[in-house]
Structures are given as structure tokens and as C-alpha cells.
């Protein structure tokens, strides 16, 4: 909105310096700063409100981690801080005529609402199971369906709607229209639904330690923002031999807002946390990261960019599958890990919570660097 105002002022009155707002880099920096300031300012007020409303984290007493029982009085649903600190700067500094703007805002807002309902049921209704799984998945499928339909059928995306960059291979793109262009949507839209559902759920699983998800999400946001920026510029995309996506540079501004929001939230979420983001934040963040990757056609890089999310999810799948297999074969279920998701495994081994979180951040940074290297190692 501010971008539109400044653009109008620049076109009609040409005040000195207002031409700088035409540059994505300028608006990206402003979005990051605005987001960080908003999250820091409103964070304390929202935390006080959550405390007054008795919206506290529901800690299961059967998880076997005594250190987590002390977190029972910590307010949750703090993901509202991240959502507001991301969407407000996005609305202020992104181009409101861009379809990319409205797609990414839609994804984060709707999944944030789904997560909010889940948290509300847990904290207010005192139902530890939260929103029924089918309703939660239904919300994720709905978001994926809308996003996939726009990405496939929007006229401006006709030239590359079913293409995706293959990492590490030069001039190689995978085309999801295996059975012809007219049937491409039969593969592409379900793929979008799967990715949105998978990444948002993976983020939800990762949100188990103070600062773990907010920190790793900020790192992933930086990497995706860089990819969005170079994909939206003809000079960089030609030099790097990647797909040129007109207008995708606007997503850099959203990525910067998300990073600022996560870092501002981390101010209050670092150990010992003053607030938890809950499903309100984790589903919104995961969905936004998945949507960003899909919009810039880098979804095949998600296992690297969001590698921490993937490992957390795989640990749960491996544990559950092996337990069921051994119970069926030997009559007694056995475990690969002491506890899953895998960050709890290291807690069981005696690692302190901050040590696990910081080491996971370091791994996330390394994975981010590997992702960026794919731009030239092709």
C-alpha cells in the first residue's frame, strides 16, 4: 500500500529520492526492518494478552520429558506475532497488483487461521487433541488446491506452469505434464497440495524446542528470498542459467518480512521461551515456505532448504513404521530413536535444549549454503 502511494507520488510529483522505492532491494530492506520492529513492539503486548486470557501451552504428562513440564504455564498461540509481523509489511511494501502478492498472503493467512482454531480448541476448550486431523488436513488441501489452480491456470504462467528446476543439473527442468499439456493439472495440482500439506506438517513437528522452528525458518526464508530475487531478474537468471520468472522478485519482499517476523519472535521465543508460536505459527510458516518454493519453481530443493524439517518428519515416520513392524513380527514394538521427533532423542541423551537448537541452526545454515551452491554447481 505504501509502495503504491510512493509510486503515485513519484509519477505525479517526482519528489527527490522517491524513485528508490521502485527497487525491490529497497523495499526488501524496508520490509525486513518494518517486520522486525512490529514483532518486537507488539510481541510483549500480545504475550501479556495471552497470559491474561490463560491461553497456556498444553503439555502432555506422558511424553517422558520432565524438563518440559515447567513449560505448562507458558502462553501459546504466539504465532499471531509472526503472522502480523509478516503480513503487515508485505501489504505495505509489496506490489498489490501482483498475483504473487495475493497468493502468498492467502496461503499464510488461511493456514494461520487453521492453526489458530487448533490452538483455540486445545487451550480454551481444554481438548488436548485439538482440531480433528481431517479438518486440519482439509484446510491444507484447500490451500494447496487454490494455490495449485492459480499457478497452473493463471495466463501469465502458461510458459512455465508445470516446469521445475532440477538441482545440480545444468539446463535441465522437469515437466510435470507427463501425459500432455492438457492433462498437466492432474499431476501438478495434487503435487502442490502434497507439498503444502507436507511442509506445513513438517514445520509443526519441528516446533518442539524453544527457538528451533523460528530460527530454522528464518534461515530458510533468507535462502528462498535470494532465489526469488535472482529468478525475477533477467540478467541474473541468464547468468545463472535458471528459469526467469517475471514478477517473482516481489516474493523477496515477503521472504524478508517472514525472516524479520521470525527473528523478532525469536527475541521472546529463545530459551527459556516467554511464548510459544503454537500451530498458529507453525502451520502458517510451513505453508508459506512451501508456497514460496513452488512459486519460484524450486520445490525440488525443499528437502535441502528445509532439511531440518525433513529429518524431523523422517524420524517420526521411521520410528512409527519400525515400531509397528517389530510389534507385528516379534510381538513387542521396538524403537530406533529414544524419542521422536529427533530433537527429543537428543534431549533424552542428555543434551541441553539450547545446545540442540543452536546445532540444528548450524546445520540449517550449512544446508542453505548447499542450496545456494546449486545455482552454479550445475
Secondary structure, 3 states (H helix, E strand, C coil): CHHHHHHHHHHHCCCCCHHHHHCHHHHHHHHHHHHHHHHHHHHHHHHHHHHHCCCECCCCCCCCCHHHHHHHHCECCCHHHHHHHHHHHHHHHCCCCCHHHHHHHHHHHHHHHHHHHHHHHHHCCCCCCCCCHHHHHHHHHHHHHHHHHHHHHCHHHCCCCCEEECCCCCCCEEECCCCCHHHHHHHHHHHHHHHHHHHHHHHHHHCCCCCHHHHHHHHHHHHHHHHHHHHCCHHHHHHHCCCCCCCCCHHHHHHHHHHHHHHHHHHHHCCCCCECCHHHHHHHHHHHHHHHHHHCCCHHHHHHHCHHHHHHHHHHHHHHHHHHHHHHHHCCCCCCCCCCCHHHHHHHCCCCHHHHHHHHHHHHHHHHHHHHHCCCCC
